[in-house]
């Protein structure tokens, strides 16, 4: 239940990103669901490897290179899917930052909701 709710909320967050920033476009809620799923897969499977491989650069930039990795994951998802489009790497960077902030808010809200035992 918690996983499905988080997935739907992240899809809604992706629609919010498309609404707030014109460089990101999402065709429909179904496309947003698929994009949220693909982003989750990329962040689970590929991102840890990229973080490990770019560790010296990440340390040298005091962690700021992680923004580039997040943008690369966002851009990769847009390249893989037809329902999600990003106009360029800059748009992917801004979109990934907004999406990450939404994800942090969602995770915090779900933590509070599920720690109370409401679900």
N, C-alpha and C positions, 0 to 999 in steps of 0.2 A: 504494500500500500504506500509506504513512504517513498519508495523508489519511483513508482508511477506518478505520484503527486509532484515529486521533484522534477521529473521529466517534463510533465505538462507545464509546470511553472517556468522551467528553463526555456521551453518553446515559446511561452508567452513573453519571456524576457527578450528572446531573439526578435519577436515582432516589435517589441518596444524599441530595441536598438534600431531596427529598420525605420521606425516612425521618427525617432529622434535625430538620426544621422542619415543624410541623403546618399551617402556613399555605399550604404548597405541596403539591399533590397531582398525581401522575402515574398515569394509568390502567394502563399496561403498558409493557413495554420498547419495543414498536413505537411507542407514543405518545411515549416518550422520544427515540427515534431521530428522529421527525418534528419534535419540539420542538427538539432540538439543531440540526437542519438549518435550521429557521425562525429560531432565535436567531442562527445563523451568518450567514444572509442579512441579517437586520435589522442585525446589528453591522457587516456589510460595506457595506451600501448606505445605510442610514438614519443610523446613528450618526455617521459623519463629518460629515454635513450638520448634524446637531443640535449637535455639538461646535463647528463653525464658527459657527453662528448664536448660540450661547450663550457664545461666547468671553469677552465682557466680564464676565458673571456668574461664569464659571469662574475667571477671573483674580481677581476681587473676593473670591471665597470660597476662594482659594488651592487650587483644584482639587477642592474637596469637592463641587461641583455635578456632577462626573462620576459620582458615586454615584447622583444623581437620574436622570441620563441612562441609566445602566445599569439602574436599576429600571424606567424607562419602557420600555426594550427588552424586559425580562423580562415586564412586565405586558402589553405589546402582543402578545408571542408567546402568552401565556395567553389573551388575548381572541380571537386568530385561530384557536386550536386547541381542539377539544373534549376532548382527552385530557390537557391541562395546565390546572390551575386554580390561581388565586392568590386568597386571600381579600380582599386589599386592597393599597393602595400600600405600606404598611409591610411586609407579607409579601413583596411584590415586592422591596423594598429589601434585606431580610434574605436572601431567596432568591438575589438576584443577587450579593450579597457572597460567600455560601457557594459559589455556582456559579463565580464568578470565581477564588476561592482554589483550588478544585478544578482549574480550567482552568490556573492557573499551575503547579500541581504536575504536571499531566499534560504540559504543554509542557516543563517542566524535565526530567522523566523521559524523554520522547521525544527531547529534544535529546541527552541522554547516551547513550541506547540507539542512536540512529541515527548519532551521531558516532563510535561504536566500530566501525561497519560490521557490526553483527550482522544487520541486515536488508538 
